[in-house]
């Protein structure tokens, strides 16, 4: 059988008369088109939502938003690459009506529309709620690190600056010594001239001044590091990639269809303290009075968050930090001490009673300490239980009751907590692997938040397309 033969490039062919014929009814670009056209650009805060009466005609914000949503859906985020797609990609030609904005115009739109792009994500979330795509009962909260547009080389801590300043001082002394002896020694080997040494000394002195300025900035502020390219980014530890300058992106995912309800971007590497605000915003977005939140061990470090959640009708399922024993013997962990509420005492694993000893305050929480130093001194298991000379003490705060209630809840319904891994992890996995979003192109909190909103909006868009189908979505959007 002969091979298939393509068309002759020099032969005139009849293309479809309508560019619309190239795009099928099931194509996702029709969903992007329908969604963006129902948005109120003025209400969302986009600039140039109305055409100017003077000057050169600009691009509608609708076209630029369509281009970016298409780009983030298809692993195309660079403004230069998006510019190329406008002249070679039939889907983009259809979406933009064959408009061809240059890369500078494309980049400026993302830069100048930070707040509005965040509102676009909110608008699509509202649509998902109105279409009853959220279960509104169980959500999972988790965070993931995304690299910032700032290398480790351009991130400085006080320890790093001390090391660099020491090295520069050594080099300066070395060059000064060379400058003193360069005219006295005779050798056939190539040596630096006095002018070359002087130039190097000037460069080192300038660099030293910059390092000293950064060192002083750290001392004068509450921060413990300085990033010179993206000032808001911070050095963070990631389980998979070691240490990198990153942002910590928090997401709340609804259990029904794994749709993202809310996101937040922080430069705090820890998840502690994020549980309450994320849960509260989820209640507000979903418009519910009660909600169940699943979270990992990192969120349980903030005991005040756990208490506030329970008081605000937020049922928490979270893995607790394991208690430790000062001497390392597992049998004598704090969890193995039994508290008797009626008599306000603890019973240790050896059956001894620990009664109230004193109170102390740590991080806005009041702790009651229980001890029985008399029994501890004569206890044969003291060496396995504690290293303290006096004896073992057990602390109990006002949050302990909440922690015990969460532990009991976890034991009674472990299957629900296991759902957490099937909610947040696939979201971050899809965004990082399938959508290629592992790092930010933008810099600064406001723009980074806008870029995060774009990619999570694109994720939700893809999920809804898979759930409802393009035709159904377009049909629903046309009725708005």
N, C-alpha and C positions, 0 to 999 in steps of 0.2 A: 504493500500500500504506500502511496506517496505521502510525503509530509504535508502538513497544512501550510498553505502559502498566505502570507499577509497581503495587505493592500499596497499597491504601487504608490509611493510617496508623491510622485509627480502627476497622479491621476486625480481629476476633480471628483470629489465625493459629495453626496448630499447629507450633511449633518441634520439632526432634528432641527426644525425651525424654532422650537422653543427650548431655552436652556432648562426650563422646568422638566423637560422630558428626560433629562439625565439623572434626576433625583427621584427615587422610588417613594411610594407612599410610606414605606417602612423605614426610611432613612431618618437617623436621629437629628439631622440638621433641621428637619421640619419641626421637631420639638423645640429646639433652640430658638428658631424663628418665632414660633407661636408664643413661647414663654416670654421672650424679651419684649415683644410687641404689646403685651398686656400690662407691662410695668409702667408706672408713672415716674418718668425720669426726674421731674421737678421735685416730687415728694421724696424721692430717694436721695436727692442732693447732688445729682450730676450737673456739671457745668455745661453750658451750651445746649441746654434742653430746648431752647428756642433759637432759631436762626437769627444771626445778626443782620441789621439793616445796612451796615456798611462793612467794607473790608472784603477780603477774599473769602469765598464760601468755605465753611469747615465741614467736618464729618459729624453726622448725628451720633450721639452717644450710644444709641441702640446698635448701630453697625459695629462700633468698637467693642461693645460688650459681647455681641454675638461672636466676634472673632476670638476674643479671649476665652469664652466658654468652650468654643470648638477646640481651641488650642490645648486647654487643660484637660479636655476629654481625650485628646489624642497625642499626649506626650509632647506637645509643641508649645513651649513657654517663652522662648526667646523672641524678642520683638523683630530681630533680623530674620529669623526663620518664619515667623508669621507673615512678614512682608513677602517672602518668596512664595508662601502658600497662596497668596492672593493672586498670583499670576500663573500658577501651574496646577492648582488643585480645583477640580470642577465643583466639589462640594462648597468650598469657600467662595468661589465665583458666584454660585447660586445664592449663598447665604448673604453676601455683601452686594449683590446685583452688579458684580464685576468691578466694584470699586477697588482701588489699589493704593491704600495709604502707605506712606513710607515708614520705616522702622522707628524714626524719631517721633512721629505722630502717635504710633502705637504705644511706645514706651511712655510718652508723656501722659497718655490717657490713664494708664495704670497708676502712674505717680500722682496725678492730680485728683484721682477718684477714690482715694483710700476709704473714706467713710461711706461713700455710696456703694462701693463693692461689698462692704460688710453687710449693708442693708439688703442687697440682692439675695444673699444667702438666707437672711431672715424671711424675705418674701417667699422664697421657695419652701421654706419650712412651714410657713403659714398655709400654703397651698396643700402640702402633705397632710397637715392637721385637718383642713377642711374636707379633704378627700378621704379622711379616716384611714390613713396609712400608718398612723401611730397607734400602738396598743394603749398608751397612756397609763400603764400600770407598773411596768418594770423597765428601768434604764440601767445601763452600766457606764461607769466613769473610769477613764484610764488616760494616761499620758504617754507620749512618745517624743523622742528627741529628733529634731530635724536640723541639719547643719546650716549655719548662718553664712552669709557672704563675708566671712572674716576668718582667715587662716589662723592656726595656732601660733604661727610665727609673729602675727600682729596682735597677739593677746599677751598682756603682761601682768603678772602678779608681783607682790612685794618681794617674794623669795626670788623670783626670776630676775627682777630688776637689780637686786643686791648682787646676784651672781654676775650679771652683765656689767655692772659698774665696777666690780672687782677686776674683771677681765680687761675692761677699757683702761683702768688706772695702770694695770701692769703693762699694757701695750704702750701707753703714753710714756711711762718711765723708760721702757725699752727704746723707744724712738728718740727720746731726749738724750739718752746715753749714746746712741748711735750718732746723733747730731754733734755731740761733743767730741767724738773720736774719729769722725769720718775724714777729717783733713790730716790727722796725725798718722794713720795707718796706711801702709803701702801694700797692695796685693794685686795679683793678676785676676782675681775673681771679681765678677760683676757685683757692685754694691750700689745701694740706693744713694742718689745724690742728695745734697742738702735741700734742694727745692722739692724733690719727691717726698722726703721725710717731712718737710714742713706742710705739704699738702695733706699727707696722711694724718698729721697731728691736728690740722684744722677739722678734718672730717670726724675724727674721733672725739674732739672737743665738742663739736656740734651734737653728735650722737649722745655724748655724756650729758649734755644740757637737757636734751629731750627726755632721757631716762630719769634724770633728777626731777624734772617737772612732773612726770607721771607718778613717780614715787611720792611726791608731795601731795598730788591729787588723791592718791589712795589714803594717805594719812589724814587728809582733811575731810574725807567723806566716810560713809558707812560701807562703801564697796570694798571688796578685797582684790579687785582686778580691774584692768583697763583694756578695752578693745579699741584699736585705733581706726579701723575701717567701718565696722558697724558698732557704734558705741553702746548699743543696748544688748548686744549678744554677750553670752557668758560661756566659760569653759565648763563642759558637763561630761559626766561619765555615761556611756552607753554600753549596755551588756554585749552588743554585737560588734561595735566598732571602736571600742576603747574610749579614749578621751578626745573630744573635739569641741570647737566653739559652736554652740548651738542655741536653739530655742526649745522650750518644753511646750508642746502643743497638747492641750487637754481636749477631750471630746466626750460627749454624752450620747450614747446610742440607745435607741428604743428597741425593745426585744421583738416586736411583732415582725418587722421587715428589715431589721438592721439598718435603719435610716438614722442619720446623725441629727440630733435635736439641737445641740449647741456646741460651740467650740470656744476655746480661750487660749491665748498665747502668753506665756510667762517666760522670764529669764531666770526663774528659780529652778534648779535641777531637781528639787524634791517635789513630790506630789502632796506633801503634808500641807494642810490648810486650804486645799482646793475642793474638798468634798462638799462642804456646805454651800459655797457660792454656786458651784455647778448644779447641785441638786435644786437649790432655790430657783435658779433661772429656768431649769427644766420644768418645774411646776408652773412657773409663770407662762412659759411658751406653750405648754400643753394645756394650760388652763384647767388644772386639776387641784384639788385640795390635799390629796394624799398621793404618795408615790413610794415605790420600793427602789432602792439604789444598791447596786452591786459594785464593790470596789476591792482593789487588791490591798496587800499589807501596807503599802506606802501611805495610804490615806488614813490608816488607823493610828498613826503617830500623834495626830492632833486630837487629843481627848476632848477639848472644848468643842471641836467640830462634831464629834459623835454625840455629845450631849445636846447640842443645839439642833441637830437633825432629829433626834428623838422628840424634842419639844415641839418641833414644827411639822409633825405628821410625816416625817421622812423615815421610813423603815430601812435600816441599814443592814446589809449583809457584807461583812468585810473580814478578811483574815487578820487576826490579831498578832502583834509582836510576841514572840515566844519569851516567856520569863526565864531568867537565868538564876543559877545558884552561885553565890560568891565563891564556893569551893569547887564547883564543877560537877558535883554529884547530881545526876538527873532526878533522883528520888526526892531531893530536897529543893526542887524548884518552887517558886512562890505559888504557882498554880496548884501545888499539892498540899498547900496549907488550907484548911477548911475554915470558912468564916461562919460563925453562928450569930445571926442578926439579933436574936432575942436577948442574948447576954452580952453582945458586943465583944466577943473574944475570937481568937484564932486557935485552931488545934493543929499542931505540927505533925508531921508524919510519924513521930515517935509517941504521939498521944499527949503531949504536954500542952498546957494552956498558955497562950500569949495574950495578955490584957493591955488595955490602952496605956501608953507611956507618955506621948507628947504630940503636939501638932507643929507643922511647919508649912511654909508656903513656897511653891515652886511654879514658875510660869503661870501666875494668876490662879493656880489651883491649890486648895488647902489639903494637906495630907495628914492623916492620923496614923501615927506609928504605934505598933504593938510589939511588946517584948516580954521576956521572962528571963532576965539575966541570971537569976539564982539557979534556975533549973538548967540553963545552958552550960553553966560552969562545970556541973557534974555529969553532963550528958556524954555518954561514950561516943556518940555520933557527931559531936561538935566539929571535929576536923573535916567531916564530909559535908557539913551544912554551911559553915561560915568560917571566914578567916579573921573576923573581928574578935578582939580579945574579950570584950564584954559579953558578946553573944549575938544571936541572930535577931534582926528586926524586920517586920513586915509592914509595908506602907499601904494605906487605903485612902483614896481620894473620893471626892463626890462623883467622879466619873467612873469609879470601879463598878458600881451597880449597872451602869449602861453597858460597860464592856462585858460583864458577865451575862447580861441579857442577850447581847449580840452573839456571844459564844454559844449559848444555849440554842439560839435561833439557827445558827449554822449547823449544829449537831442534828437538829430536828429536820432540816430541809437542805441537805448537802447538794441535791440535784439542781436546785435553783441557782446556787452559787456557781456551780460548774458551767452554767450557761454564760457566765461572764466572758470566758475565754472564746466562746463562739460568737460574741457580739463585737467587742472592741478590736480584738486581734485581726479578724478578717478585714475590718475597715482600714486599719493602718497598713496591713499587708497589701491590700488592693491599691491604696494610694501610693505606697512606696515602690511596689514591684510592677503592677499592671499599668499604673498611670505615670510611673517614673518620677514621682515627686519625692526626692530624698533630701533636697536642700532648697533654701530660699534664694531667689535671684535679687529680691529687694532688700533694703536695709532700713533699720529703724522700726520701732514698735508699730507705728501706725501703718506703714506700708507692708510690713510682715503680716500683720493681722489681716490686711486686705487680700494678700496673696493666699493666705491660709483659707480665707472665706471663699475665694475663687475655686480652689481645688476641692474643698469639701462640698461646695455647691455642685461642682461637676460630678463628684461621687454620688451625691443624692440624685442628681438628674439621671445618671446611668442606672441606678437602682430602680427608680420609678419607671424608666423605660422598660427594664426587664420585667417589672411586676405588671404594669398595665398595658404596655405596648405603645408604639408611637401614635397609631391612629386614635386610640382611646384618649391619650393625653391631649393631642391636638384638638379633638372634638370637645373635650372638657374646657380647654383654654378658650375656645372660640365662643363659649357661652358666658364668659366672664364680662 
